[in-house]
Protein backbone atom coordinates (compact mmCIF):
# COMPACT_ATOMS: atom_id res chain seq x y z
CA UNK A 1 0.00 0.00 0.00
CA UNK A 2 1.41 3.42 -0.90
CA UNK A 3 2.49 5.42 2.03
CA UNK A 4 0.26 8.44 2.85
CA UNK A 5 2.09 11.77 2.81
CA UNK A 6 2.62 13.31 6.17
CA UNK A 7 0.45 16.42 6.76
CA UNK A 8 1.71 18.59 9.59
CA UNK A 9 -0.70 20.49 11.74
CA UNK A 10 0.99 23.75 10.95
CA UNK A 11 1.74 25.54 7.72
CA UNK A 12 4.66 27.47 6.36
CA UNK A 13 4.06 31.05 5.25
CA UNK A 14 6.55 33.28 3.51
CA UNK A 15 7.52 36.42 5.30
CA UNK A 16 7.97 38.41 2.09
CA UNK A 17 11.68 38.89 2.95
CA UNK A 18 13.12 35.60 1.76
CA UNK A 19 12.30 33.69 4.96
CA UNK A 20 9.42 31.70 6.39
CA UNK A 21 7.50 31.37 9.61
CA UNK A 22 5.46 28.59 11.18
CA UNK A 23 1.73 29.11 11.44
CA UNK A 24 -0.86 27.00 13.17
CA UNK A 25 -3.56 25.45 10.99
CA UNK A 26 -6.22 27.88 12.21
CA UNK A 27 -3.91 30.83 11.67
CA UNK A 28 -3.10 29.72 8.16
CA UNK A 29 -6.77 29.40 7.25
CA UNK A 30 -7.49 32.77 8.83
CA UNK A 31 -4.68 34.39 6.86
CA UNK A 32 -5.92 32.80 3.66
CA UNK A 33 -9.48 33.96 4.20
CA UNK A 34 -8.49 37.52 5.13
CA UNK A 35 -6.66 38.81 2.08
CA UNK A 36 -6.67 42.35 3.32
CA UNK A 37 -4.94 41.61 6.59
CA UNK A 38 -5.82 43.46 9.78
CA UNK A 39 -7.78 46.70 9.35
CA UNK A 40 -7.88 46.21 5.60
CA UNK A 41 -4.29 47.32 5.19
CA UNK A 42 -3.03 44.39 3.13
CA UNK A 43 -2.63 44.29 -0.65
CA UNK A 44 -6.21 43.21 -1.22
CA UNK A 45 -7.68 45.56 1.41
CA UNK A 46 -9.13 48.96 0.69
CA UNK A 47 -6.82 51.65 2.12
CA UNK A 48 -8.42 54.50 4.02
CA UNK A 49 -7.52 58.11 3.37
CA UNK A 50 -7.01 60.87 5.92
CA UNK A 51 -10.45 62.26 5.16
CA UNK A 52 -12.26 58.95 5.60
CA UNK A 53 -10.48 58.37 8.91
CA UNK A 54 -11.33 61.90 10.00
CA UNK A 55 -15.01 61.50 9.10
CA UNK A 56 -15.14 58.21 11.01
CA UNK A 57 -13.67 59.88 14.09
CA UNK A 58 -15.98 62.89 13.81
CA UNK A 59 -19.08 60.71 13.69
CA UNK A 60 -18.03 59.17 17.01
CA UNK A 61 -17.21 62.49 18.67
CA UNK A 62 -20.11 63.83 20.79
CA UNK A 63 -18.60 67.33 20.77
CA UNK A 64 -18.73 67.40 16.97
CA UNK A 65 -22.27 66.06 16.87
CA UNK A 66 -23.54 68.59 19.40
CA UNK A 67 -21.83 71.57 17.77
CA UNK A 68 -22.91 70.47 14.29
CA UNK A 69 -26.51 70.18 15.48
CA UNK A 70 -26.42 73.74 16.86
CA UNK A 71 -24.85 75.07 13.65
CA UNK A 72 -27.40 73.33 11.44
CA UNK A 73 -30.17 74.85 13.54
CA UNK A 74 -28.61 78.31 13.17
CA UNK A 75 -28.31 77.93 9.40
CA UNK A 76 -31.95 76.80 9.12
CA UNK A 77 -33.32 79.74 11.11
CA UNK A 78 -31.03 82.07 9.15
CA UNK A 79 -32.60 80.91 5.90
CA UNK A 80 -36.18 80.70 7.19
CA UNK A 81 -36.52 82.82 10.35
CA UNK A 82 -40.27 83.19 9.82
CA UNK A 83 -40.63 79.44 10.44
CA UNK A 84 -40.19 79.91 14.19
CA UNK A 85 -40.75 83.67 14.64
CA UNK A 86 -43.86 85.53 13.57
CA UNK A 87 -43.95 89.24 12.84
CA UNK A 88 -41.26 91.68 11.77
CA UNK A 89 -38.20 92.44 13.91
CA UNK A 90 -38.68 96.14 13.06
CA UNK A 91 -42.22 96.31 14.47
CA UNK A 92 -42.07 97.99 17.87
CA UNK A 93 -44.59 99.38 20.35
CA UNK A 94 -43.31 101.90 22.92
CA UNK A 95 -46.25 101.06 25.16
CA UNK A 96 -44.60 97.67 25.77
CA UNK A 97 -41.14 99.08 26.45
CA UNK A 98 -39.11 96.85 28.80
CA UNK A 99 -42.08 94.55 29.44
CA UNK A 100 -41.37 90.97 30.46
CA UNK A 101 -42.38 87.74 28.72
CA UNK A 102 -45.87 87.70 27.23
CA UNK A 103 -47.86 85.57 24.78
CA UNK A 104 -46.15 85.86 21.40
CA UNK A 105 -43.05 87.37 23.05
CA UNK A 106 -41.45 84.69 25.25
CA UNK A 107 -38.27 86.77 25.65
CA UNK A 108 -40.11 90.00 26.51
CA UNK A 109 -39.63 93.44 24.95
CA UNK A 110 -36.62 95.76 24.72
CA UNK A 111 -36.37 99.48 25.43
CA UNK A 112 -38.06 100.39 22.14
CA UNK A 113 -40.87 97.91 22.65
CA UNK A 114 -39.52 95.45 20.05
CA UNK A 115 -40.04 91.71 20.42
CA UNK A 116 -36.73 90.38 21.75
CA UNK A 117 -37.48 86.82 20.59
CA UNK A 118 -38.14 87.91 17.01
CA UNK A 119 -35.05 90.10 16.88
CA UNK A 120 -32.90 87.34 18.36
CA UNK A 121 -34.07 84.88 15.71
CA UNK A 122 -33.58 87.33 12.84
CA UNK A 123 -30.19 88.37 14.21
CA UNK A 124 -28.84 84.89 13.49
CA UNK A 125 -29.06 85.61 9.75
CA UNK A 126 -26.67 88.55 10.02
CA UNK A 127 -24.16 86.72 12.20
CA UNK A 128 -24.09 83.56 10.07
CA UNK A 129 -23.84 85.57 6.83
CA UNK A 130 -20.94 87.67 8.09
CA UNK A 131 -19.14 84.68 9.57
CA UNK A 132 -19.45 82.45 6.51
CA UNK A 133 -18.61 85.15 3.93
CA UNK A 134 -15.65 86.46 5.92
CA UNK A 135 -14.26 82.97 6.51
CA UNK A 136 -14.64 82.01 2.85
CA UNK A 137 -12.95 85.20 1.68
CA UNK A 138 -10.11 84.92 4.18
CA UNK A 139 -9.54 81.21 3.41
CA UNK A 140 -9.43 81.71 -0.37
CA UNK A 141 -7.35 84.90 -0.39
CA UNK A 142 -4.92 83.81 2.31
CA UNK A 143 -4.51 80.27 0.96
CA UNK A 144 -3.68 81.47 -2.55
CA UNK A 145 -1.11 84.02 -1.40
CA UNK A 146 0.46 81.78 1.22
CA UNK A 147 0.47 78.72 -1.06
CA UNK A 148 2.23 80.58 -3.88
CA UNK A 149 4.76 82.07 -1.47
CA UNK A 150 5.52 78.68 0.07
CA UNK A 151 5.85 76.95 -3.31
CA UNK A 152 7.99 79.49 -5.19
CA UNK A 153 9.85 81.04 -2.24
CA UNK A 154 12.53 83.59 -3.01
CA UNK A 155 11.62 87.27 -3.37
CA UNK A 156 7.86 86.59 -3.45
CA UNK A 157 8.05 84.79 -0.12
CA UNK A 158 10.17 87.53 1.47
CA UNK A 159 7.86 90.34 0.34
CA UNK A 160 4.72 88.51 1.50
CA UNK A 161 6.30 87.75 4.88
CA UNK A 162 7.04 91.44 5.49
CA UNK A 163 3.53 92.45 4.38
CA UNK A 164 1.93 89.96 6.76
CA UNK A 165 4.09 91.33 9.58
CA UNK A 166 2.67 94.79 8.90
CA UNK A 167 -0.94 93.52 9.01
CA UNK A 168 -0.27 91.53 12.19
CA UNK A 169 0.81 94.78 13.86
CA UNK A 170 -2.62 96.42 13.28
CA UNK A 171 -5.02 96.01 16.23
CA UNK A 172 -8.22 94.51 14.87
CA UNK A 173 -10.75 96.51 16.91
CA UNK A 174 -8.82 99.76 16.50
CA UNK A 175 -8.53 99.14 12.77
CA UNK A 176 -12.28 98.56 12.59
CA UNK A 177 -12.99 101.80 14.44
CA UNK A 178 -10.81 103.74 12.00
CA UNK A 179 -11.77 102.08 8.72
CA UNK A 180 -15.48 101.45 9.26
CA UNK A 181 -16.21 104.84 10.81
CA UNK A 182 -16.03 106.45 7.36
CA UNK A 183 -18.28 103.86 5.69
CA UNK A 184 -21.89 104.93 5.13
CA UNK A 185 -23.20 101.65 3.71
CA UNK A 186 -25.62 99.80 5.97
CA UNK A 187 -24.98 96.32 4.56
CA UNK A 188 -22.78 93.49 5.79
CA UNK A 189 -20.27 93.79 2.96
CA UNK A 190 -18.08 96.58 4.41
CA UNK A 191 -17.75 94.52 7.61
CA UNK A 192 -16.94 91.38 5.61
CA UNK A 193 -14.37 93.28 3.53
CA UNK A 194 -12.69 94.62 6.66
CA UNK A 195 -12.44 91.13 8.16
CA UNK A 196 -10.92 89.75 4.97
CA UNK A 197 -8.46 92.65 4.84
CA UNK A 198 -7.13 92.00 8.34
CA UNK A 199 -7.77 88.25 8.57
CA UNK A 200 -5.89 86.83 5.59
CA UNK A 201 -2.34 87.00 7.09
CA UNK A 202 -3.06 84.24 9.63
CA UNK A 203 -4.39 81.84 6.98
CA UNK A 204 -1.54 82.84 4.69
CA UNK A 205 1.06 81.82 7.28
CA UNK A 206 -0.67 78.48 7.86
CA UNK A 207 -0.97 77.75 4.13
CA UNK A 208 2.66 78.75 3.49
CA UNK A 209 3.97 76.35 6.13
CA UNK A 210 1.75 73.51 4.93
CA UNK A 211 2.87 73.95 1.32
CA UNK A 212 6.55 74.11 2.27
CA UNK A 213 6.15 70.81 4.13
CA UNK A 214 4.15 69.14 1.35
CA UNK A 215 6.43 70.12 -1.53
CA UNK A 216 9.34 68.22 0.08
CA UNK A 217 7.54 64.88 -0.14
CA UNK A 218 8.75 62.22 -2.56
CA UNK A 219 5.59 62.15 -4.67
CA UNK A 220 5.97 65.88 -5.42
CA UNK A 221 9.59 65.39 -6.41
CA UNK A 222 8.57 62.47 -8.64
CA UNK A 223 5.86 64.54 -10.32
CA UNK A 224 8.34 67.33 -10.97
CA UNK A 225 10.89 64.84 -12.38
CA UNK A 226 8.22 63.50 -14.75
CA UNK A 227 7.69 66.98 -16.15
CA UNK A 228 4.43 67.97 -14.42
CA UNK A 229 3.62 71.67 -14.60
CA UNK A 230 3.57 73.88 -11.53
CA UNK A 231 -0.19 74.30 -11.71
CA UNK A 232 -0.72 70.52 -11.83
CA UNK A 233 1.65 69.94 -8.92
CA UNK A 234 -0.05 72.62 -6.83
CA UNK A 235 -3.62 71.56 -7.57
CA UNK A 236 -3.27 67.77 -7.78
CA UNK A 237 -0.48 66.93 -5.35
CA UNK A 238 0.15 69.75 -2.87
CA UNK A 239 -3.25 71.36 -2.29
CA UNK A 240 -5.11 68.18 -1.19
CA UNK A 241 -2.36 67.45 1.35
CA UNK A 242 -1.96 71.04 2.62
CA UNK A 243 -5.61 72.05 2.98
CA UNK A 244 -6.29 70.29 6.30
CA UNK A 245 -4.65 72.89 8.61
CA UNK A 246 -6.34 75.70 6.67
CA UNK A 247 -9.74 74.10 7.22
CA UNK A 248 -9.09 73.74 10.94
CA UNK A 249 -7.99 77.35 11.42
CA UNK A 250 -10.81 78.71 9.24
CA UNK A 251 -13.44 76.76 11.17
CA UNK A 252 -12.25 78.13 14.50
CA UNK A 253 -11.89 81.65 13.05
CA UNK A 254 -15.52 81.61 11.89
CA UNK A 255 -16.74 81.94 15.45
CA UNK A 256 -14.20 84.72 16.03
CA UNK A 257 -15.53 86.69 13.07
CA UNK A 258 -19.09 86.41 14.38
CA UNK A 259 -17.93 87.79 17.73
CA UNK A 260 -15.97 90.55 15.97
CA UNK A 261 -19.04 91.64 14.00
CA UNK A 262 -21.05 91.86 17.22
CA UNK A 263 -18.24 93.86 18.87
CA UNK A 264 -18.02 96.35 16.01
CA UNK A 265 -21.82 96.70 15.90
CA UNK A 266 -21.86 97.25 19.67
CA UNK A 267 -19.31 100.06 19.25
CA UNK A 268 -21.42 101.63 16.51
CA UNK A 269 -19.08 101.15 13.54
CA UNK A 270 -20.32 97.79 12.26
CA UNK A 271 -23.92 97.31 11.27
CA UNK A 272 -26.28 100.13 12.15
CA UNK A 273 -30.05 100.33 12.67
CA UNK A 274 -32.40 99.43 11.09
CA UNK A 275 -30.24 96.35 10.50
CA UNK A 276 -30.91 93.49 12.92
CA UNK A 277 -27.81 92.26 14.73
CA UNK A 278 -27.06 90.76 18.10
CA UNK A 279 -24.39 93.41 18.64
CA UNK A 280 -26.89 96.21 17.99
CA UNK A 281 -29.42 94.68 20.39
CA UNK A 282 -26.78 94.23 23.12
CA UNK A 283 -25.69 97.85 22.70
CA UNK A 284 -29.29 99.13 22.83
CA UNK A 285 -30.13 97.03 25.91
CA UNK A 286 -27.03 97.97 27.93
CA UNK A 287 -28.53 101.15 29.48
CA UNK A 288 -31.57 99.18 30.69
CA UNK A 289 -29.74 96.17 32.12
CA UNK A 290 -31.14 96.76 35.63
CA UNK A 291 -34.76 97.28 34.60
CA UNK A 292 -34.90 94.87 31.66
CA UNK A 293 -32.00 92.38 31.84
CA UNK A 294 -33.86 89.99 29.53
CA UNK A 295 -33.36 92.37 26.61
CA UNK A 296 -29.60 91.93 26.93
CA UNK A 297 -29.26 88.34 28.14
CA UNK A 298 -31.08 86.66 25.25
CA UNK A 299 -29.09 88.15 22.32
CA UNK A 300 -25.88 87.87 24.36
CA UNK A 301 -26.65 84.23 25.14
CA UNK A 302 -27.40 83.48 21.47
CA UNK A 303 -24.09 85.09 20.49
CA UNK A 304 -22.15 83.10 23.10
CA UNK A 305 -23.74 79.78 22.07
CA UNK A 306 -23.04 80.44 18.38
CA UNK A 307 -19.39 81.34 18.92
CA UNK A 308 -18.89 78.37 21.25
CA UNK A 309 -20.48 75.99 18.73
CA UNK A 310 -18.09 77.01 15.96
CA UNK A 311 -15.05 76.87 18.27
CA UNK A 312 -16.05 73.38 19.45
CA UNK A 313 -16.54 72.32 15.82
CA UNK A 314 -13.07 73.59 14.95
CA UNK A 315 -11.51 71.77 17.89
CA UNK A 316 -13.20 68.51 16.86
CA UNK A 317 -12.05 68.90 13.25
CA UNK A 318 -8.51 69.65 14.42
CA UNK A 319 -8.40 66.50 16.56
CA UNK A 320 -9.71 64.41 13.68
CA UNK A 321 -7.26 65.76 11.09
CA UNK A 322 -4.15 65.75 13.29
CA UNK A 323 -2.26 62.47 12.77
CA UNK A 324 -0.24 63.06 15.95
CA UNK A 325 -3.38 62.65 18.06
CA UNK A 326 -4.23 59.20 16.66
Secondary structure, 3 states (H helix, E strand, C coil): CCCCCCCCCEEEEECCCCCEEEEEHHHHHHHHHCCCCHHHCCCCCCCCCHHHHHHHHHHCCHHHHHHHHHHHHHHHHHHCHHHCCCCCCCCECHHHCCCCCECCECCCECCCCEEHHHHHHHHHHHHHHHHHHHHHHHHHHHHHHHHHHHHHCHHHHHHHHHHHHHHHCCCHHHHHHHHHCCCCCCCCHHHHHHHHHHHHHHHHHHHHHHHHHHCCCHHHHHHHHCCCCHHHHHHHHHHHHHHHHHHHHHHHHHHHHHHHHHHHHHHCCCCCCCCCCHHHHHHHHHHHCCCCCHHHHHHHHHHHHHHHHHHHHHHHHHHHHCHHHC
